[in-house]
Amino acid sequence: MSQEVISNVICTVCGCSCDHLQVTIDNDKIVKVKNACAMSSGKMLGYRNERTTQPMMKKGTTLKPTTYERAIDVTAKTIIKSSSPLFYGWSLTSNEAIAIGVDLAEETGGFFDNTTSTCHGPTILGVHEIGESSCTLGEIRHRADLVIYWGSNPVHAHPLHMSRYTVMSKGRFRKSRSDRKLIVVDVRKTDTAKLADVFIQLEPNNDYELMVALRAAVRGDEIEQETVAGVSIDKIEELAEMLINCEFGALFFGLGLTMSAGKSKNIEAALSLVTELNSKTKFVIMPMRGHFNVNGANNVTTWLTGYPYAVDFTQGFPRYNPGETSAVDLLARGECDSALIVASDPISNFPYQAAKHLTSIPLITIDPHITPTTMCSNIILPSAHVGIETTGSTYRMDGVVLETRKLVDPPKGVKTDVEILSALLKRVKSLTR
Ligand code: SF4
């Protein structure tokens, strides 16, 4: 079979959702990828490695091969029997799969949470309080003449963010790096900071203080201290001047802001700073979302329940109280008695108590890969990669919806998340109605 080259492929790794990849397919395998960053090439060329391709179910202490039908039947019965099932993950799958997951949690009276609760949860709480001024990445590319990365290191975490959307992109009104100023605020001189026109190094866990001082300087208030967060007042005032004098500014922030002391209060301070700046110039703010569809997990859950994550259906209606109804808190308190994990690896990154409880309850995982979570699972349902082996819609970090493509077939017999979850929902309904 001859090689086929597919252009404008959407990457399904980080929240940038770059849609300019060129993929060469030979004999139903991806053999070459152009325009991708190292993270994307690694996934595109390595998607066949460390796969789960056979449904497995634990007998005693050993995982044994089974069929999808049998595994789905046992999963349905396990979830129905549970008083507080947890449905967690969702940021590496499609909007369509997430919507079925929400239906499943509602049908079985469980908890529905996504990985936001361990990354940008504080961002969402901050937005609830203050609101946000946002726009698309396209507008930033064409118009922004000043870009700030605060607590974020895109050179490593979102490698094409700067070249596609910000300081190094070619926009309509801003053509090159020399048309834009780059400011980096971080606790250490990261590789992104090395490219900055201005680098502000602050003391760890003092983001809130610096953000509030900067807002005061933007407002023209006098600050009666010599330094804030280890940064001199002169430097803060100089920075405030730069922000006020830009024509279109964009503040991007990462986990360095959401997960340092203050958490959602840091985000409220950042949103308030941007509100203040909008009385003097044009400014927008945007979180640097990590997984390619974590934004979709928030959006789809919000359309269907009114809440973006940590949704509790145990009372028969959706309830939302992050810190109480989020996965880590529920698991650390030992409150869930079964868990269905979709496209996520919580055993690798949850705190010890939460991960320990996950291993003590019936654990079912739907995932394309072998992970520490699949290895601890009672049931494993292998799935196809969204954006490589199946289609599906996703939300880019700025809220633009994109339709990913199917490039190759999944391994023989492997089903998609949508097929598995639809069959599971159907089985649950047949057993409960
Ligand atoms: S920056 Fe992110 S979305 Fe873009 S190619 Fe790299 S991993 Fe993919």
Boltz pocket constraint, residues with backbone or C-beta under 6 A from the ligand:
constraints:
  - pocket:
      binder: B
      contacts: [[A, 11], [A, 12], [A, 13], [A, 14], [A, 15], [A, 16], [A, 17], [A, 18], [A, 35], [A, 36], [A, 37], [A, 38], [A, 39], [A, 40], [A, 157], [A, 158], [A, 159], [A, 160], [A, 161]]
      max_distance: 6.0
